[in-house]
Amino acid sequence: MAKNIQSLERAAAMLRLLAGGERRLGLSDISSALGLAKGTAHGILRTLQLEGFVEQDAASGRYQLGAELLRLGNSYLDVHELRARALVWTDDLARSSGESVHLGVLHQHGVLIVHHVFRPDDSRQVLEVGAMQPLHSTALGKVLSAYDPVAHSEVMEAERRPFTVRTVTAADDFEAMLDLVRAQGWAADAEETWEGVAAVAAPVHDRRRMPVGAVAVTGAVERVAPGGALRPELIAAVRDCARAVSRDLGAGRF
């Protein structure tokens, strides 16, 4: 059984102490409450301060929670709200399209699947919530790369390795593809990541009109793109779903 890392346990205890006690605590208060030597407590506080998780009041020298924790908390809440707002719309999309629906967000240089609605049939399927998909080859990833400046920087700096013979990897070709995604408002993946699988995705925006995720329909290429052409009604349905979720997030009309 793996052992816990003591310094991380102590740092977590400090953050909980600062979150649950008075607004600001001094070094003596913190070291006493946690049973730590002042030198040990000060070292951990300094590290947390450098990372932005703790701030020190210049006048009193007391410590409080930092802005970085607020940013991380808001990030979690944004994803939670996105998924909550998308539940009804993605269910409707899966039912009307007859295919699987994925909701993805940018995470660690890839696409994190935060919600997955199964294809509405009796076939055996695997839940993909928590799975990661590449930015450069999937419909979800292309949408995020086209609309999110952070995703764009990450995908252009990373190695865009080919998964199939259809994967677009050259920088100029990839940029041209993203220009097309922005012009048409949706992205496709026709066997660029997995043989026999196709998808179409559209962006979801928040109240600030910032891209916060993407929604996609995914299925067998012969159903999603029969004869090599995406079904127009699927494109329209995905875009309508993304717009509906965006409206629920306060983005207004697109």
C-alpha positions in Angstrom: 0.0 0.0 0.0 1.4 3.4 -1.0 2.4 5.8 1.8 0.9 9.2 2.0 3.3 12.1 1.4 3.6 13.9 4.7 4.3 17.4 3.3 1.2 17.3 1.1 -0.9 16.2 4.1 0.4 19.1 6.1 -0.2 21.5 3.2 -3.8 20.3 2.9 -4.3 20.6 6.6 -3.1 24.2 6.4 -5.5 25.1 3.6 -8.4 23.5 5.5 -7.4 25.5 8.6 -7.3 28.7 6.7 -10.6 28.0 5.0 -12.4 27.1 8.2 -11.0 29.5 10.8 -10.6 33.2 11.0 -10.0 35.2 7.9 -6.3 35.5 8.6 -4.1 33.4 10.9 -0.5 34.1 12.1 2.4 31.7 11.9 2.1 30.8 15.6 -1.6 30.1 15.3 -1.1 27.8 12.4 1.9 25.9 13.8 0.2 25.5 17.2 -3.1 24.3 15.6 -1.4 21.7 13.5 1.3 20.7 16.0 4.2 21.7 13.8 7.4 23.5 14.5 7.4 27.1 13.3 10.2 26.5 10.8 8.3 23.6 9.2 5.0 25.5 9.1 6.8 28.6 7.6 8.4 26.5 4.9 5.1 25.0 3.8 3.4 28.4 3.9 6.1 29.9 1.8 5.7 27.2 -0.8 1.9 27.6 -0.9 2.4 31.4 -1.1 4.7 31.0 -4.1 2.1 28.9 -5.9 -0.6 31.4 -5.1 -2.6 29.2 -2.8 -1.8 31.4 0.2 -1.4 35.1 0.6 0.3 37.0 3.4 -1.0 40.4 4.6 1.8 42.9 4.4 0.7 44.9 7.5 0.0 42.1 9.9 2.1 39.2 8.5 -1.0 36.9 8.8 -1.9 34.4 6.2 -5.1 33.8 4.2 -6.2 31.7 1.3 -4.9 32.9 -2.1 -6.5 33.8 -5.4 -5.2 30.6 -7.1 -7.6 28.5 -5.0 -10.5 30.7 -6.1 -9.5 30.2 -9.7 -9.3 26.5 -9.3 -12.6 26.4 -7.5 -14.3 28.5 -10.2 -12.8 26.1 -12.9 -14.5 23.2 -11.1 -17.8 25.0 -10.7 -17.7 26.0 -14.4 -17.3 22.4 -15.5 -20.0 21.3 -13.0 -22.4 23.9 -14.3 -21.6 23.1 -17.9 -22.5 19.4 -17.3 -25.6 20.3 -15.3 -26.8 22.7 -18.0 -26.1 20.2 -20.8 -27.9 17.1 -19.3 -31.3 17.6 -20.9 -30.0 18.9 -24.2 -27.5 16.1 -24.7 -30.1 13.5 -23.8 -32.4 15.0 -26.5 -29.5 15.0 -29.0 -28.7 11.3 -28.4 -32.4 10.4 -28.7 -32.9 12.4 -31.9 -29.6 11.4 -33.6 -29.6 7.7 -32.4 -25.9 8.1 -31.6 -23.6 8.7 -28.6 -23.1 12.2 -27.4 -20.0 13.5 -25.7 -19.4 16.8 -23.8 -15.7 17.7 -23.6 -13.5 20.4 -22.1 -9.9 21.4 -22.4 -7.7 19.7 -19.9 -4.0 18.9 -19.7 -3.3 19.4 -23.5 -6.2 17.3 -24.5 -10.0 16.9 -24.3 -11.5 15.6 -21.1 -14.9 13.9 -21.5 -17.1 15.2 -18.7 -20.4 13.8 -19.9 -21.4 10.9 -22.1 -24.9 9.9 -23.2 -25.1 6.3 -24.6 -26.4 5.6 -28.0 -30.1 4.8 -27.5 -30.1 1.1 -28.5 -29.3 -2.2 -26.8 -25.7 -2.5 -27.9 -22.9 -2.9 -25.4 -21.2 0.4 -24.7 -18.5 1.7 -22.4 -18.9 4.9 -20.3 -16.2 7.3 -21.4 -16.5 10.0 -18.7 -13.0 10.8 -17.6 -11.4 9.7 -20.8 -9.0 11.9 -22.6 -9.1 12.6 -26.4 -6.5 14.3 -28.5 -6.9 18.0 -29.6 -5.7 17.7 -33.2 -7.7 14.8 -34.5 -11.1 14.7 -32.8 -14.1 16.8 -33.6 -14.2 18.0 -30.0 -10.5 18.9 -30.0 -10.7 20.7 -33.3 -13.6 22.9 -32.0 -11.7 23.7 -28.8 -8.5 24.4 -30.8 -10.4 26.7 -33.2 -12.2 28.8 -30.5 -10.0 28.6 -27.4 -6.7 30.5 -27.6 -5.1 28.3 -24.9 -6.1 25.1 -26.7 -4.8 26.6 -30.0 -1.4 27.4 -28.5 -1.2 23.9 -26.9 -2.1 22.0 -30.1 0.3 24.0 -32.3 3.2 23.5 -29.9 2.5 19.8 -29.4 3.4 16.8 -31.6 0.4 16.1 -33.8 1.0 12.4 -34.4 -1.1 10.5 -37.0 -3.6 8.0 -35.7 -4.8 7.0 -39.1 -3.8 7.9 -42.7 -6.5 10.7 -42.5 -5.1 12.5 -39.5 -4.1 16.1 -40.4 -0.7 16.8 -38.8 1.1 19.5 -40.9 0.9 22.9 -39.2 -0.3 24.9 -42.3 -2.9 22.3 -43.2 -4.1 22.2 -39.6 -4.4 26.0 -39.4 -6.4 26.0 -42.6 -8.7 23.3 -41.1 -9.2 25.5 -38.0 -10.1 28.5 -40.2 -12.7 26.3 -41.8 -14.1 25.2 -38.4 -14.5 28.9 -37.4 -16.1 29.8 -40.7 -18.7 27.0 -40.6 -19.2 26.8 -36.8 -18.5 23.1 -36.4 -15.8 20.4 -36.8 -15.7 16.9 -38.1 -13.6 13.8 -37.5 -14.1 11.2 -40.2 -11.8 8.3 -39.2 -9.0 10.7 -38.3 -8.6 9.2 -34.8 -10.2 5.8 -34.9 -10.9 3.7 -38.0 -14.6 3.3 -38.6 -15.6 6.1 -36.3 -16.9 9.6 -37.3 -18.0 12.6 -35.2 -19.3 16.1 -35.6 -18.9 18.8 -32.8 -19.8 22.4 -32.1 -18.6 24.9 -29.4 -20.3 25.8 -26.2 -19.9 29.4 -24.9 -20.5 30.9 -21.5 -22.1 34.2 -20.5 -18.8 36.0 -21.4 -19.0 34.5 -24.9 -15.9 32.4 -24.0 -15.6 28.8 -25.2 -16.0 26.5 -22.3 -16.4 23.2 -24.0 -17.8 21.3 -27.0 -20.5 18.8 -27.7 -20.3 16.0 -30.3 -22.2 13.2 -31.8 -20.1 10.1 -32.4 -20.8 6.9 -34.2 -20.0 4.5 -36.9 -18.8 6.3 -40.0 -21.4 4.5 -42.2 -24.1 6.1 -40.1 -22.7 9.5 -39.3 -21.0 10.1 -42.7 -22.5 7.7 -45.2 -20.7 7.8 -48.5 -18.1 10.1 -47.0 -20.4 13.1 -46.4 -21.6 14.1 -42.9 -25.4 13.9 -42.6 -26.6 17.5 -42.7 -29.3 16.9 -40.1 -26.7 15.7 -37.6 -24.6 18.9 -38.1 -27.7 21.0 -37.5 -28.7 19.0 -34.5 -25.3 19.3 -32.9 -25.1 23.0 -33.5 -28.6 23.5 -32.1 -27.7 21.5 -29.0 -24.5 23.6 -28.4 -26.4 26.8 -28.9 -29.1 25.7 -26.4 -26.5 24.8 -23.7 -24.7 28.1 -24.4 -28.0 30.0 -23.9 -28.5 28.2 -20.6 -25.1 29.3 -19.6 -26.1 32.9 -20.3 -24.4 33.4 -23.7 -27.5 34.7 -25.4 -28.1 34.0 -29.1 -25.4 33.0 -31.5 
